[in-house]
Amino acid sequence: MNIANRFEKGRNKGGFTGQANAHAVASSALQFSTLLEEGLKPHHKLLDVGGGCGRGAYWATRYLNEGNYFVIEPDSKQLEILKSDVSDPNKVVLSDGNKDFDFSVFNVKFDFFLVWSMWSHCPRTDIEKCLNGFAEHGTPEFKAIATYFPSEEEGYLGQKWVEDLGEKKPVVGNPRRRKRVFHNRSWMYQAIERRGFSYTVFDDLVINRRKCLIIKRRGL
Ligand SMILES: C[S@@+](CC[C@H](N)C(=O)[O-])C[C@H]1O[C@@H](n2cnc3c(N)ncnc32)[C@H](O)[C@@H]1O
């Protein structure tokens, strides 16, 4: 079964695949090609933070050595789809369902973190937890790939996760109306730099107002 059929199967079970199957396939390719361009190798350990139904897992599980793909996903339905329908059927997926962005649960130092389509839904406090997690549970040379919507305004100051449950159903409506949050660009850069990290930025070409940040320890 190919990638589109696998996502279609997951979508029919309630998997979050984005706006359409083609979107899931494109996002999956962009996530993986970004990881490759940043130097992901099969022996690296990758933590997919909020892995959903597996847009990141699809290629990562096929590429990484057995036991090197880890995922945190609190929604048990998404995780089940990721494991049973989308990821490499021959590889074990190591997962946890905590909602605290607690990366210590695996007792592993990660070479890569994938945080895709997460900071576009979460409060500042969750971003801070992720950044602290990179510092504590990343190898000295780790890279984190995280997408968000930047704003010159103050951005989202709420405390709650924001997500349109409609995304879990078949395609409806104008995607621009779906719930997402913006974060102030300067706040984001300062939060990253405060931890001794540096960053580079490029466009998420699938949703092109979203930016993709590559974060690593400064000086590396
Ligand atoms: C918009 S989806 C993105 C999924 C995936 N990264 C992708 O690109 O397909 C956001 C995911 O984050 C998960 N999530 C929500 N709160 C979370 C938390 N506190 N920790 C980890 N994941 C969370 C949701 O269940 C959902 O699957």
The ligand as a Gaussian input file, in Angstrom:
#p B3LYP/6-31G(d) Opt

LIG

0 1
 C       -1.793000      19.572000      14.152000
 S       -1.365000      17.987000      14.736000
 C        0.244000      17.743000      14.037000
 C        0.670000      16.322000      14.039000
 C        2.006000      16.011000      13.337000
 N        3.120000      16.703000      13.925000
 C        1.899000      16.268000      11.854000
 O        2.574000      17.162000      11.331000
 O        1.113000      15.574000      11.214000
 C       -0.999000      18.294000      16.437000
 C       -0.849000      17.044000      17.287000
 O       -0.366000      17.388000      18.582000
 C       -0.991000      16.563000      19.543000
 N       -0.901000      17.202000      20.875000
 C       -1.811000      17.995000      21.480000
 N       -1.365000      18.362000      22.698000
 C       -0.155000      17.772000      22.862000
 C        0.795000      17.752000      23.925000
 N        0.590000      18.413000      25.066000
 N        1.934000      17.031000      23.750000
 C        2.151000      16.354000      22.596000
 N        1.280000      16.330000      21.556000
 C        0.139000      17.029000      21.695000
 C       -2.407000      16.404000      19.023000
 O       -3.032000      15.258000      19.573000
 C       -2.160000      16.293000      17.521000
 O       -2.009000      14.966000      17.121000

